Amino acid sequence: MLKIIKNPVSISGFIGAVIFVLIFGYEIILPCNYDWLMKDDLGTHFLGWNFFKNESWHFPLGLIEKYGTESISVGYTDSIPLLALLFKPFSGLLPENFQYFGLWIFSCFVLQGVFASLLLRTQTENGLLQVFGAFFFVISPILIIRTGHPALCAHWIILSALWFYFRENRMTKPASVYFMRWLLLIGVSALVHPYLTAMITPVALAFYAREYIINKVIRFNTLISHFAGLGICILLLWWAVGYFGFDNFSHYGAKGFGDWSMNLLSPVNPNVGIDKWPENWSLIFNGWELYSPTQCDGFNYLGTGILILGGFAIITLYRRRTFSTLLPMIPLLCVCFLMVTFALSNKIAIGDTIAFQYSLPKPLIIFASIFHSSGRFFWPVNYLITYCILGGIINGYPVKAALGLMIVCLVLQMIDSTSAYYRAHSLLNEITWENQLNDEFWGSIEKYKHIVLVPPIRSKWPYLSFAFLASKHNLSINTSYVARFNPDKIGEYRSNLFNNVKNELFKKDSLYVFNKESMESLLSPKVRHQLKIIDGYYVLVPESG
């Protein structure tokens, strides 16, 4: 009876689909439904794709020239370059306002179930145990909370890396087979999000270190050549996407390293830390306050059910007292230790208190700022802990007892997370976007090439409405919301724009839009009389436009 499931991988993928639909519904999957994307970070993901699909092909392939004051990469809008590059050749055949983000999130839940089942297959051949164990990965809090950032929903990539590590205790096939596996996985991650690449590449390094140091089945030159090949693959793909467009290394980073970190209590703390979610992920346990709201990005709660199972796993570990299986895990544990160190950053916080902090050299801070949201780097460790706990239950108890424990804790975790599920649903399904540009004038601006907002500061405008307008008519716009940018060039552009406006040097192919403040401070009375007030904004239409 306990072995009736013959295809646990497919069933686990189906469970991922069911969980997605139960929490989020199906509407966001519809390719022409984009309203749910027009808010916060989701908005710029959609706009990045909307501009990119209308661009001519450039090199780098992921370049966008009409979104912002300078050319940027579609990767810096977090528009999932893998899909943007896949769908761009067919943009002329796709429906207007086509979006792939809902389908991507749905696919991530399906693949989360698939690779969770494959990962657990390394612990048991029992299909039921694989399926119910995979369930915990599908409802993992760190996955569900990421649905507002679709590219970072690809946690199945992390599970794939762990599966590659554990599926065999030592190489039994030619080394080239393993290289191709890692090359494919790391290549996909490089086209999804750099953070994911930075998380799984150390797992690949641990795999090769195990085969060289512990299993002694590969030579040192094989280790070096394979890892160099993986590094070259990453750099080439990032180059093709356009990530290397800055002339100053510091521009690849972002402010906040040390603040967007993981709290030391995060694995057991259901407190999310931001007002977009309930105070606690758990209905049962109260969480601890965080020292800073920015530590919300280091949210790493394991889940109530997993924590309870962890207690039972510790009991059986103490009873068996066998640690012989730890040897092959040592390289992975070493890289996990480094990721935990980076996730905690140089400010070690326990609850709402910084226990201690240490300074880092400026060059190291600049390098660390490339992945400034360091709290995310605990994700592989989070899943490894979940895997080890489930493995302890699977191997430490009789099948029926293990299955019973998993089902009870699974139900408990789902009930305990009910309010979080409702909140996750509302954040994606209750977005009501109102386009603030409704005048018929905006429908006849194809004769222009540029929309120039004065000032070119995103926060001064209904940014999504103007950017959507520009992308719809294939015009450029001089403001954007991107993950990385060159502040020097933006400052220079603003200065030149203000000087040109004051000197009445207006380009005839551009539509200038002013807010009240900029209109009064920059324009002469003569120019003000030429303005049209459209939807509450002051629009200068060049005479020969």
C-alpha positions in Angstrom: 0.0 0.0 0.0 2.9 2.4 0.8 4.5 1.8 -2.6 1.5 2.4 -4.8 3.0 5.7 -6.2 5.0 4.7 -9.3 5.8 8.2 -10.6 6.4 10.5 -7.6 8.3 13.1 -9.7 5.2 13.8 -11.9 2.9 13.8 -8.9 5.1 16.2 -7.0 5.1 18.5 -10.0 1.3 18.3 -10.1 1.2 19.1 -6.4 3.3 22.2 -7.2 0.7 23.2 -9.8 -2.2 22.6 -7.4 -0.6 24.6 -4.6 0.0 27.5 -7.0 -3.6 27.6 -8.1 -4.9 27.2 -4.6 -2.9 30.2 -3.3 -2.7 32.5 -6.3 -5.5 31.3 -8.7 -5.0 31.0 -12.4 -5.7 34.5 -13.6 -2.1 35.7 -13.3 -1.0 33.0 -15.7 -3.2 34.4 -18.5 -0.7 36.0 -21.0 -2.8 39.1 -21.6 -3.5 39.8 -18.0 -0.9 42.4 -17.0 -2.8 44.6 -14.5 -1.4 42.5 -11.6 2.1 43.4 -12.7 1.6 47.2 -12.6 2.9 47.8 -9.1 6.3 48.3 -7.3 9.1 45.9 -8.5 6.7 43.9 -10.7 6.0 47.0 -12.8 9.6 47.4 -13.9 9.9 43.7 -14.6 7.0 44.0 -17.1 8.1 47.3 -18.5 11.6 46.0 -19.1 10.1 43.2 -21.2 7.7 45.7 -22.9 10.6 47.9 -24.0 12.9 45.1 -24.9 10.4 43.3 -27.2 10.1 46.5 -29.3 13.8 47.1 -29.6 15.9 46.3 -32.6 18.5 43.6 -32.0 21.8 44.9 -30.6 24.8 43.4 -29.1 24.9 42.7 -26.3 21.7 40.9 -27.1 19.9 42.0 -23.9 20.4 45.7 -24.5 17.5 48.2 -24.0 18.2 51.6 -25.4 14.9 53.4 -24.9 14.3 52.9 -21.2 16.1 55.5 -19.1 18.9 57.9 -19.7 21.4 55.3 -20.9 21.4 51.8 -22.4 20.7 49.1 -19.9 20.5 45.4 -19.8 17.1 43.6 -19.7 18.7 41.7 -16.8 18.8 44.9 -14.7 15.1 45.2 -15.0 14.8 41.6 -13.6 12.7 40.6 -16.6 14.1 37.1 -16.7 16.5 37.3 -19.7 16.0 33.6 -20.5 12.4 34.2 -21.4 12.9 37.7 -22.8 15.4 36.4 -25.3 13.2 33.4 -26.0 10.0 35.4 -26.8 11.5 38.5 -28.4 11.9 36.9 -31.9 8.1 36.2 -31.8 7.1 39.6 -30.4 5.3 40.5 -33.7 3.1 37.4 -33.3 2.3 37.8 -29.7 -0.8 39.6 -28.3 -0.4 43.2 -27.3 0.8 43.5 -23.7 1.8 39.9 -23.6 3.4 38.9 -20.3 5.1 35.6 -19.3 5.7 36.3 -15.6 2.6 34.5 -14.4 3.5 31.4 -16.4 7.0 31.6 -15.1 6.0 31.6 -11.4 3.6 28.7 -12.1 6.4 26.8 -13.8 8.7 27.5 -10.8 6.2 25.8 -8.4 5.8 22.8 -10.7 9.6 22.5 -11.0 10.0 23.0 -7.3 7.9 19.8 -6.8 9.8 17.9 -9.5 13.3 18.6 -8.2 12.3 18.2 -4.6 11.1 14.7 -5.4 14.3 14.0 -7.3 16.3 15.3 -4.4 14.4 13.1 -1.9 14.9 10.1 -4.1 18.5 10.2 -2.9 17.1 9.3 0.5 14.3 6.8 -0.3 12.8 4.9 -3.2 9.4 5.1 -1.5 7.1 7.2 -3.7 4.8 8.3 -0.9 7.7 9.6 1.2 9.1 11.4 -1.8 5.7 13.1 -2.6 4.9 14.2 1.0 8.5 15.3 1.5 8.4 17.3 -1.8 5.2 19.0 -0.5 7.3 20.8 2.2 9.6 22.3 -0.5 6.6 23.5 -2.5 5.1 25.3 0.5 8.4 26.6 1.7 7.9 30.1 3.1 11.0 31.4 1.3 9.5 30.4 -2.0 6.0 31.8 -1.5 7.2 35.1 -0.2 9.3 35.6 -3.4 6.4 35.6 -5.8 6.5 39.4 -5.9 9.9 39.0 -7.6 9.4 36.3 -10.3 13.0 35.8 -11.4 13.9 34.9 -7.8 11.1 32.3 -7.6 13.4 29.9 -9.4 14.3 28.0 -6.2 14.1 24.8 -8.2 17.5 25.8 -9.6 18.9 25.5 -6.0 17.2 22.2 -5.5 18.7 21.0 -8.8 22.2 21.9 -7.6 21.6 20.0 -4.4 20.3 17.0 -6.4 23.3 17.0 -8.6 25.5 16.9 -5.4 23.6 14.1 -3.7 22.4 11.9 -6.5 25.7 10.0 -6.5 28.2 9.7 -3.7 31.0 9.5 -6.2 31.4 9.9 -10.0 30.5 6.7 -11.8 30.4 8.2 -15.4 32.9 10.1 -17.4 33.8 13.5 -15.9 32.4 15.2 -19.0 28.9 14.0 -18.2 29.0 15.8 -14.9 30.5 18.9 -16.4 27.7 19.1 -19.0 25.1 18.8 -16.2 26.6 21.7 -14.2 27.2 23.7 -17.4 23.5 23.5 -18.3 22.2 24.3 -14.9 24.6 27.2 -14.3 23.9 28.5 -17.8 20.2 28.6 -17.1 20.7 30.3 -13.8 22.9 32.9 -15.5 20.0 33.8 -17.8 17.5 33.9 -14.9 19.2 35.9 -12.1 22.8 36.5 -11.0 21.9 35.8 -7.4 20.9 32.3 -8.3 24.2 31.8 -10.2 26.2 33.0 -7.2 24.3 30.6 -4.9 24.7 27.4 -7.0 28.2 27.9 -8.3 29.7 27.2 -4.8 27.7 24.0 -4.7 29.3 23.0 -8.0 32.7 23.8 -6.4 31.9 21.7 -3.4 30.9 18.8 -5.8 34.3 18.9 -7.6 36.1 19.3 -4.3 34.5 16.2 -3.0 35.4 14.2 -6.1 39.0 15.5 -5.9 39.8 15.5 -2.2 37.5 12.8 -0.7 36.7 10.4 -3.5 39.9 11.0 -5.4 38.3 10.1 -8.8 39.4 13.3 -10.7 42.7 15.0 -11.1 43.5 18.5 -10.1 43.8 19.7 -13.7 40.3 18.3 -14.3 38.9 20.2 -11.4 40.5 23.4 -12.6 39.6 23.0 -16.2 36.0 22.2 -15.4 35.5 25.0 -13.0 37.2 27.4 -15.4 34.8 26.3 -18.1 31.9 27.0 -15.8 33.3 30.4 -15.0 33.8 31.3 -18.7 30.2 30.1 -19.4 28.9 32.5 -16.8 30.9 35.5 -18.0 30.0 34.9 -21.7 26.3 34.7 -20.9 26.3 37.7 -18.7 28.2 39.6 -21.4 25.7 38.6 -24.0 22.8 39.7 -21.7 24.6 43.1 -21.2 25.5 43.0 -17.6 29.0 44.4 -18.2 28.0 47.9 -19.4 29.5 50.0 -16.7 32.9 51.7 -16.8 33.2 51.9 -13.0 33.3 48.7 -11.0 31.5 50.3 -8.1 28.4 50.8 -10.2 27.8 47.0 -10.2 27.0 47.2 -6.6 24.1 48.7 -4.6 23.9 50.4 -1.3 22.8 48.4 1.8 25.3 45.6 2.3 25.1 44.9 6.0 21.5 46.0 6.3 19.8 43.7 3.7 21.1 40.8 5.7 19.9 37.7 7.5 19.1 37.9 11.2 20.7 35.1 13.3 17.2 34.0 14.3 15.8 34.0 10.8 15.5 30.1 10.4 13.2 30.0 13.4 11.7 33.5 13.2 8.3 33.8 11.4 8.4 37.6 11.6 8.6 38.8 8.1 9.6 42.3 9.1 7.6 44.4 6.5 4.1 45.8 6.5 3.2 44.0 3.3 2.8 40.8 5.2 1.1 39.8 8.5 3.3 40.4 11.5 4.1 36.7 11.7 4.1 34.1 9.0 2.9 31.7 11.8 -0.4 31.8 13.5 1.0 29.7 16.4 4.4 31.2 17.2 5.2 34.8 17.8 8.3 36.1 16.1 11.1 38.3 17.2 11.5 41.9 16.0 14.2 42.7 13.5 16.8 45.3 14.1 15.9 46.9 10.7 13.0 46.6 8.2 15.6 45.8 5.5 16.3 42.5 7.1 13.0 41.4 5.6 15.1 40.3 2.6 16.8 37.8 4.9 13.5 36.1 5.8 14.4 32.4 6.0 11.7 30.8 8.2 11.9 27.0 7.8 8.2 26.5 8.6 6.5 25.3 11.7 6.1 21.7 10.4 9.8 21.4 9.4 10.9 22.8 12.8 8.8 20.1 14.6 10.1 17.4 12.3 13.6 18.7 13.1 13.0 17.9 16.7 12.1 14.3 15.8 15.1 14.1 13.5 17.5 15.2 16.3 16.0 12.5 18.5 16.7 9.7 16.1 20.1 11.1 15.3 21.0 11.1 19.0 19.7 7.5 19.2 21.6 6.2 16.3 24.8 8.3 16.9 26.2 7.6 13.4 28.1 10.3 11.6 29.8 8.3 8.9 27.7 9.7 6.2 28.9 13.2 7.0 32.3 12.8 5.2 30.9 13.3 1.6 29.1 16.4 2.9 32.1 18.2 4.3 32.8 20.2 1.1 29.2 21.3 0.9 29.1 22.2 4.5 32.2 24.3 4.1 30.6 26.4 1.3 27.4 26.6 3.2 29.3 28.0 6.1 30.7 30.7 3.8 27.2 31.5 2.5 25.9 31.8 6.0 28.7 34.1 6.9 27.9 36.3 3.8 24.2 36.2 4.6 24.8 37.5 8.1 27.1 40.2 6.6 29.4 42.2 8.9 26.5 43.2 11.2 25.5 40.1 13.2 22.0 40.8 14.5 20.0 38.7 17.0 16.4 39.8 17.0 16.3 43.6 17.3 19.8 43.8 18.6 23.2 43.9 16.7 25.3 41.5 18.8 28.5 42.6 17.1 29.8 44.1 13.9 33.1 44.4 12.2 34.6 46.6 9.5 35.6 45.4 6.1 38.1 47.0 3.8 36.5 49.4 1.3 37.4 47.2 -1.8 35.7 44.2 -0.1 32.6 46.3 0.7 32.5 47.3 -3.0 32.8 43.7 -4.1 30.2 42.5 -1.6 27.8 45.2 -2.7 27.3 43.5 -6.0 25.1 41.1 -4.0 24.1 43.6 -1.4 21.0 41.8 -0.4 23.2 39.1 1.3 20.4 37.6 3.4 19.2 35.7 0.3 22.4 33.6 0.4 20.9 31.4 3.1 18.4 29.9 0.7 20.6 26.9 -0.3 21.3 26.3 3.4 17.6 26.6 4.2 16.8 23.9 1.7 19.8 21.8 2.8 18.4 21.9 6.4 15.0 20.9 5.1 16.5 18.0 3.1 18.5 16.8 6.1 15.5 16.9 8.5 13.4 15.0 6.0 16.2 12.6 5.5 16.5 12.1 9.2 12.8 11.2 9.5 12.8 9.0 6.4 15.9 7.0 7.6 15.3 7.2 11.3 11.8 5.8 11.6 9.7 3.0 10.1 8.0 3.9 6.9 4.5 4.2 8.4 5.8 6.3 11.3 7.8 8.6 9.1 4.9 9.0 6.7 2.5 9.8 9.7 4.9 12.4 11.1 5.3 14.1 7.7 1.5 14.2 7.1 0.7 15.6 10.5 3.4 18.2 10.3 2.5 19.1 6.8 -1.1 19.8 7.7 0.0 21.7 10.7 2.3 23.9 8.7 -0.3 24.7 6.1 -2.9 25.6 8.7 -0.3 27.7 10.5 0.5 29.6 7.3 -3.1 30.3 6.3 -2.9 34.1 6.8 0.4 34.2 4.8 -1.2 32.4 2.0 -4.1 34.9 1.9 -1.7 37.7 1.9 0.4 36.2 -0.9 -2.8 35.9 -2.9 -4.0 39.4 -2.3 -0.6 40.9 -3.2 -0.8 39.5 -6.7 -4.5 39.4 -7.4 -5.8 42.5 -5.8 -3.7 45.1 -7.7 -6.0 47.6 -9.3 -3.9 49.7 -11.7 -5.4 52.9 -12.9 -3.7 54.4 -15.9 -3.4 58.1 -15.1 -3.0 59.1 -18.7 -6.4 58.9 -20.2 -6.6 62.0 -22.5 -7.0 61.1 -26.2 -3.9 63.2 -26.9 -1.7 60.3 -25.7 -3.0 58.1 -28.4 -1.5 60.2 -31.2 2.1 60.6 -30.2 3.7 58.2 -32.6 5.2 61.1 -34.5 7.6 61.7 -31.7 10.6 59.6 -30.7 11.1 60.6 -27.1 9.1 61.4 -23.9 11.2 63.7 -21.8 10.1 64.0 -18.2 11.3 67.1 -16.4 12.7 66.4 -13.9 13.8 62.9 -15.0 13.2 61.5 -11.5 10.9 58.4 -11.3 9.4 59.3 -7.9 8.1 62.7 -9.2 5.8 61.0 -11.7 3.2 58.3 -12.1 6.1 56.4 -13.4 4.3 53.3 -14.5 1.8 55.2 -16.6 4.4 57.2 -18.5 6.8 54.3 -19.0 3.9 52.1 -20.2 2.9 54.8 -22.6 6.4 55.1 -24.1 6.8 51.4 -24.5 3.3 51.0 -26.1 4.2 53.6 -28.8 7.8 52.5 -29.1 9.2 55.8 -27.8 12.1 56.3 -25.5 11.7 57.7 -22.0 14.3 59.4 -19.9 13.6 57.7 -16.6 13.7 54.1 -15.4 13.7 51.8 -12.4 16.6 49.4 -12.6 18.7 47.3 -10.2 22.0 48.9 -11.2 22.8 52.2 -12.9 25.5 54.8 -13.5 24.8 57.7 -11.1 27.5 59.9 -12.7 25.9 59.7 -16.2 22.4 60.2 -14.7 23.6 63.3 -12.9 25.3 64.6 -16.0 22.1 64.0 -18.1 20.0 65.9 -15.5 22.3 68.9 -15.5 22.4 69.1 -19.3 18.6 68.7 -19.5 18.0 71.5 -17.1 20.4 73.8 -18.9 18.8 73.0 -22.3 15.3 73.6 -20.9 16.3 77.0 -19.3 17.9 78.0 -22.6 14.8 76.9 -24.5 16.8 74.3 -26.5 14.0 71.8 -27.2 14.3 68.9 -29.6 11.6 68.8 -32.2 11.2 65.0 -32.0 10.6 65.0 -28.3 7.6 65.5 -26.1 8.4 67.4 -23.0 6.3 66.9 -19.9 6.7 69.1 -16.8 5.3 68.9 -13.3 4.2 72.2 -11.7 7.4 72.6 -9.8 9.7 72.2 -12.8 7.4 74.3 -15.0 7.6 77.2 -12.5 11.3 77.0 -11.8 12.7 76.3 -15.3 10.4 77.8 -17.9 10.1 81.4 -19.0 6.6 83.0 -19.2 6.9 82.9 -23.0 7.3 79.1 -23.0 4.7 78.6 -20.3 2.1 80.0 -22.6 2.9 77.3 -25.1 2.2 74.5 -22.7 -0.9 72.3 -22.9 -2.3 71.0 -19.6 -3.1 67.3 -20.2 -4.3 65.0 -17.4 -2.9 67.6 -15.0 0.6 67.7 -16.5 2.2 70.5 -18.5 3.1 69.3 -22.0 5.3 71.2 -24.4 4.5 70.2 -28.0 7.3 71.4 -30.4 5.8 73.4 -33.2 7.0 71.2 -36.0 6.1 68.0 -34.1 
